[in-house]
Amino acid sequence: MLGFAWDGISSFSVKPLRVIAVLGCVITALSAVVLLYSLIVNMLGQTVQGWTFIVCSIWLMGGMQTFFLGIIGEYIGKIYSETKARPRYCIAENLQAKSENSKD
């Protein structure tokens, strides 16, 4: 049942992809905070040599990769939506207008 729920969420919306892109932005912003913290701790001499570089690069690259994957996923999601060849207007509005005309 969880598989069907996930298929329903991921097949008809690009919102999960947008969440991934936002998560990437948040991680990248958090990496800036970790960078400042790491530099301060490094200047105080309380770290092992090389720790600051490794921590900052992992956080920054992880956030950037997540953000770019979200953007690529959004692009692919829009391509997928276009290949469905659905009309650009709302069919429900047309049906509603026809039902109002038939009542008159």
Contacts in CASP RR format, 6 or more apart in sequence:
PFRMAT RR
TARGET T0000
AUTHOR 0000-0000-0000
METHOD contacts of the structure
MODEL  1
MLGFAWDGISSFSVKPLRVIAVLGCVITALSAVVLLYSLIVNMLGQTVQG
WTFIVCSIWLMGGMQTFFLGIIGEYIGKIYSETKARPRYCIAENLQAKSE
NSKD
9 16 0 8 1.000
10 16 0 8 1.000
14 73 0 8 1.000
14 74 0 8 1.000
14 77 0 8 1.000
14 78 0 8 1.000
14 81 0 8 1.000
17 70 0 8 1.000
17 73 0 8 1.000
17 74 0 8 1.000
17 77 0 8 1.000
18 70 0 8 1.000
18 74 0 8 1.000
20 66 0 8 1.000
20 69 0 8 1.000
20 70 0 8 1.000
20 73 0 8 1.000
21 66 0 8 1.000
21 67 0 8 1.000
21 70 0 8 1.000
21 71 0 8 1.000
21 74 0 8 1.000
23 66 0 8 1.000
24 62 0 8 1.000
24 63 0 8 1.000
24 64 0 8 1.000
24 66 0 8 1.000
24 67 0 8 1.000
24 70 0 8 1.000
25 67 0 8 1.000
27 59 0 8 1.000
27 62 0 8 1.000
27 63 0 8 1.000
27 66 0 8 1.000
27 67 0 8 1.000
28 60 0 8 1.000
28 63 0 8 1.000
28 64 0 8 1.000
28 67 0 8 1.000
30 59 0 8 1.000
31 56 0 8 1.000
31 59 0 8 1.000
31 60 0 8 1.000
31 62 0 8 1.000
31 63 0 8 1.000
34 55 0 8 1.000
34 56 0 8 1.000
34 59 0 8 1.000
35 56 0 8 1.000
35 59 0 8 1.000
35 60 0 8 1.000
38 47 0 8 1.000
38 51 0 8 1.000
38 52 0 8 1.000
38 55 0 8 1.000
38 56 0 8 1.000
39 52 0 8 1.000
41 47 0 8 1.000
41 52 0 8 1.000
42 51 0 8 1.000
42 52 0 8 1.000
END
